[in-house]
Amino acid sequence: MKQDSRKRQGIFITFEGIDGSGKSTQAQLLAARLTAEGVPTLITREPGGTVLAEKIRDLLLFAQEDLVPETEVLLYAAARAQHVRKVIGPGLARGAVVICERFIDSTLAYQGFASGNDLELIRQINTFATGGLVPDLTFLLDLKPEEGWHRVQERNRSKGTDRIEAKGRAFQEEVRRGYLRLAAAEAERFCLLSSAGQTKEELHQQIWARFLARFPVVPVGNDAKGGE
């Protein structure tokens, strides 16, 4: 299924990065600011976003048996297909700014570059799963793996470690290299920002400025609110 551009009136924003890079925090801050400005906004995450996709998320992150590479890639794609059809697509169709923590780039970085699976095959599977949907802008929050690993370890003292995090720092280094290659190949779509050495508020201000520069027609600040 090809994405019907006539039905896509909203803006699709994704946040990417290694574990611990601050994706969730920054996605939430951007969504909160747009909502405060009166812009119709939807925030979601992957894997997940629907009842079915959240169940697949549990399988992917806390499986009771080893997942073979093919199963892992296909489960991510299945969750994404449900997510796009039930949440992301309808949000874009009604003109919202849809903000998603992780999308196809995560699968390419984690299951492709870092895990050694065929990148072109992953792209083909996900094109089918999403109808060819591509983010309008992707914020890649870059962080050295040792710092990200430290953040993850601190966080996991209370919630525990999932299957992907358990692969360790060396795996995250491969993921980061994969992300940087993706960003270099699609420089127009990616906005690469360092999440090291600055507060979450400072990073948010950079993201907000980049968002406004890319989408000046979104009514915020002194313009009429409502996003209609």
C-alpha positions as CSV (number, residue, x, y, z in Angstrom):
1,M,0.0,0.0,0.0
2,K,1.4,3.3,-1.0
3,Q,1.1,6.3,1.4
4,D,-1.7,8.6,0.1
5,S,-0.2,12.1,0.4
6,R,-3.6,13.6,-0.1
7,K,-4.8,12.1,3.2
8,R,-1.7,13.2,5.1
9,Q,-2.2,16.7,6.4
10,G,-0.2,16.5,9.7
11,I,3.5,16.5,10.5
12,F,5.3,13.3,11.5
13,I,8.2,13.7,13.9
14,T,10.4,10.9,15.3
15,F,13.0,10.7,18.0
16,E,15.9,8.3,17.7
17,G,19.0,7.4,19.6
18,I,20.8,4.8,21.7
19,D,19.3,3.7,25.0
20,G,19.7,6.5,27.6
21,S,20.0,9.3,25.0
22,G,16.9,11.2,26.3
23,K,14.4,10.4,23.6
24,S,11.4,9.9,25.8
25,T,12.0,13.1,27.8
26,Q,12.5,15.2,24.7
27,A,9.5,13.8,22.8
28,Q,7.3,14.6,25.9
29,L,8.7,18.1,26.2
30,L,8.0,18.9,22.5
31,A,4.5,17.4,22.7
32,A,3.8,19.4,25.8
33,R,5.0,22.7,24.3
34,L,3.0,22.2,21.1
35,T,-0.1,21.3,23.1
36,A,0.3,24.4,25.2
37,E,0.4,26.4,22.0
38,G,-2.9,25.0,20.9
39,V,-1.4,22.8,18.2
40,P,-3.2,19.4,17.8
41,T,-0.5,16.9,18.9
42,L,-0.3,13.2,19.4
43,I,2.6,11.5,21.2
44,T,3.3,7.7,20.9
45,R,6.1,5.2,21.0
46,E,7.5,2.1,19.4
47,P,7.3,-0.8,19.7
48,G,3.8,-0.1,21.1
49,G,1.1,2.5,20.7
50,T,-1.8,0.1,20.5
51,V,-3.1,-2.7,22.7
52,L,-1.8,-5.3,20.2
53,A,1.5,-3.5,19.6
54,E,2.1,-3.2,23.4
55,K,1.7,-6.9,23.7
56,I,4.3,-7.4,20.9
57,R,6.5,-5.0,22.8
58,D,6.4,-7.2,25.9
59,L,7.4,-10.2,23.7
60,L,10.3,-8.3,22.1
61,L,11.7,-6.9,25.3
62,F,10.9,-9.6,27.8
63,A,10.7,-12.8,25.8
64,Q,11.0,-16.1,27.8
65,E,13.1,-17.6,25.0
66,D,15.7,-16.5,22.5
67,L,14.2,-14.7,19.5
68,V,15.8,-15.7,16.2
69,P,16.8,-12.7,14.0
70,E,13.9,-13.2,11.5
71,T,11.3,-13.4,14.3
72,E,12.6,-10.2,15.9
73,V,12.5,-8.2,12.6
74,L,9.1,-9.4,11.7
75,L,7.6,-8.8,15.2
76,Y,8.8,-5.1,15.1
77,A,7.3,-4.8,11.6
78,A,4.0,-6.3,12.8
79,A,3.8,-3.9,15.7
80,R,4.6,-1.0,13.4
81,A,2.0,-2.0,10.9
82,Q,-0.7,-2.0,13.5
83,H,0.6,1.3,15.0
84,V,0.6,3.1,11.7
85,R,-2.9,2.0,10.6
86,K,-4.5,2.5,14.0
87,V,-2.7,5.5,15.5
88,I,-0.1,7.3,13.4
89,G,-2.0,7.4,10.1
90,P,-5.3,8.6,11.6
91,G,-3.4,11.3,13.5
92,L,-1.7,12.6,10.4
93,A,-5.0,12.4,8.5
94,R,-6.7,14.8,10.9
95,G,-3.8,17.3,10.8
96,A,-2.0,16.6,14.0
97,V,1.7,16.8,14.8
98,V,2.4,13.1,15.5
99,I,5.5,12.6,17.7
100,C,6.8,9.1,17.9
101,E,9.7,7.7,20.0
102,R,11.4,5.4,17.6
103,F,10.4,4.3,14.1
104,I,11.9,2.4,11.2
105,D,15.4,3.9,11.9
106,S,15.5,2.1,15.2
107,T,15.0,-1.3,13.4
108,L,17.7,-0.4,10.9
109,A,20.1,0.6,13.6
110,Y,19.4,-2.2,16.1
111,Q,18.3,-5.2,14.0
112,G,20.2,-4.1,10.9
113,F,23.6,-2.4,11.5
114,A,24.2,-3.8,15.1
115,S,22.8,-7.3,14.5
116,G,24.0,-8.0,11.0
117,N,20.6,-8.5,9.3
118,D,20.1,-7.5,5.7
119,L,19.3,-3.7,5.6
120,E,17.6,-3.7,2.3
121,L,15.3,-6.6,3.3
122,I,14.4,-4.7,6.5
123,R,13.6,-1.6,4.5
124,Q,11.4,-3.7,2.1
125,I,9.5,-5.3,5.0
126,N,8.9,-2.0,6.7
127,T,7.8,-0.3,3.6
128,F,5.1,-2.9,3.2
129,A,4.2,-2.6,7.0
130,T,3.9,1.2,6.9
131,G,2.7,1.8,3.4
132,G,5.9,3.8,2.7
133,L,5.4,6.3,5.5
134,V,8.6,8.3,6.2
135,P,9.0,10.9,9.0
136,D,9.0,14.5,8.0
137,L,11.8,15.2,10.6
138,T,13.8,12.9,12.7
139,F,15.7,14.1,15.8
140,L,18.7,11.9,16.4
141,L,20.0,12.5,19.9
142,D,23.6,11.5,19.9
143,L,25.4,10.3,23.0
144,K,28.6,8.3,23.5
145,P,27.6,4.7,24.5
146,E,29.5,4.8,27.8
147,E,27.4,7.8,29.0
148,G,24.2,6.2,27.7
149,W,25.1,3.0,29.4
150,H,25.6,4.8,32.7
151,R,22.2,6.4,32.4
152,V,20.6,3.0,31.6
153,Q,22.2,1.4,34.6
154,E,21.0,4.1,36.9
155,R,17.5,3.9,35.5
156,N,17.4,0.1,35.7
157,R,18.1,0.0,39.4
158,S,14.4,0.6,39.9
159,K,12.8,-1.0,36.8
160,G,15.1,-3.8,35.7
161,T,16.9,-4.5,32.4
162,D,15.1,-5.5,29.2
163,R,16.4,-7.9,26.5
164,I,17.9,-5.2,24.3
165,E,19.6,-3.4,27.1
166,A,21.1,-6.7,28.3
167,K,23.1,-6.9,25.1
168,G,25.5,-4.4,26.7
169,R,27.6,-1.4,25.8
170,A,29.4,-2.9,22.9
171,F,26.1,-3.5,21.2
172,Q,25.1,0.1,21.8
173,E,28.3,1.3,20.1
174,E,27.3,-0.6,17.0
175,V,23.8,0.9,17.2
176,R,25.3,4.4,17.4
177,R,27.5,3.9,14.4
178,G,24.5,2.7,12.5
179,Y,22.5,5.7,13.5
180,L,25.3,8.1,12.4
181,R,25.4,6.3,9.0
182,L,21.7,6.7,8.6
183,A,21.9,10.4,9.4
184,A,24.7,10.9,7.0
185,A,22.7,9.2,4.2
186,E,19.6,11.3,4.8
187,A,20.9,14.6,6.1
188,E,17.8,16.5,5.0
189,R,15.5,14.5,7.2
190,F,17.7,14.0,10.2
191,C,18.5,16.7,12.8
192,L,21.6,15.4,14.7
193,L,21.9,16.9,18.2
194,S,24.2,16.0,21.0
195,S,22.4,15.1,24.3
196,A,25.7,15.2,26.3
197,G,26.8,18.0,28.5
198,Q,23.6,20.0,28.6
199,T,20.3,20.1,30.6
200,K,17.1,18.7,29.2
201,E,15.8,22.2,29.0
202,E,18.8,23.4,26.9
203,L,18.3,20.5,24.5
204,H,14.6,21.1,24.3
205,Q,15.3,24.7,23.2
206,Q,17.5,23.5,20.4
207,I,14.8,21.0,19.3
208,W,12.1,23.7,19.5
209,A,14.2,26.1,17.4
210,R,14.8,23.4,14.7
211,F,11.1,22.5,14.7
212,L,10.0,26.1,14.1
213,A,12.7,26.6,11.4
214,R,11.5,23.5,9.5
215,F,7.8,24.1,9.9
216,P,7.2,27.9,10.0
217,V,3.6,27.5,9.1
218,V,2.7,25.9,12.4
219,P,0.8,28.6,14.4
220,V,2.7,29.1,17.6
221,G,3.9,32.1,19.7
222,N,2.4,35.3,18.4
223,D,0.4,33.6,15.6
224,A,-3.2,32.4,16.0
225,K,-3.3,29.3,18.0
226,G,-5.2,26.1,17.2
227,G,-3.2,24.6,14.4
228,E,-6.2,24.5,12.1
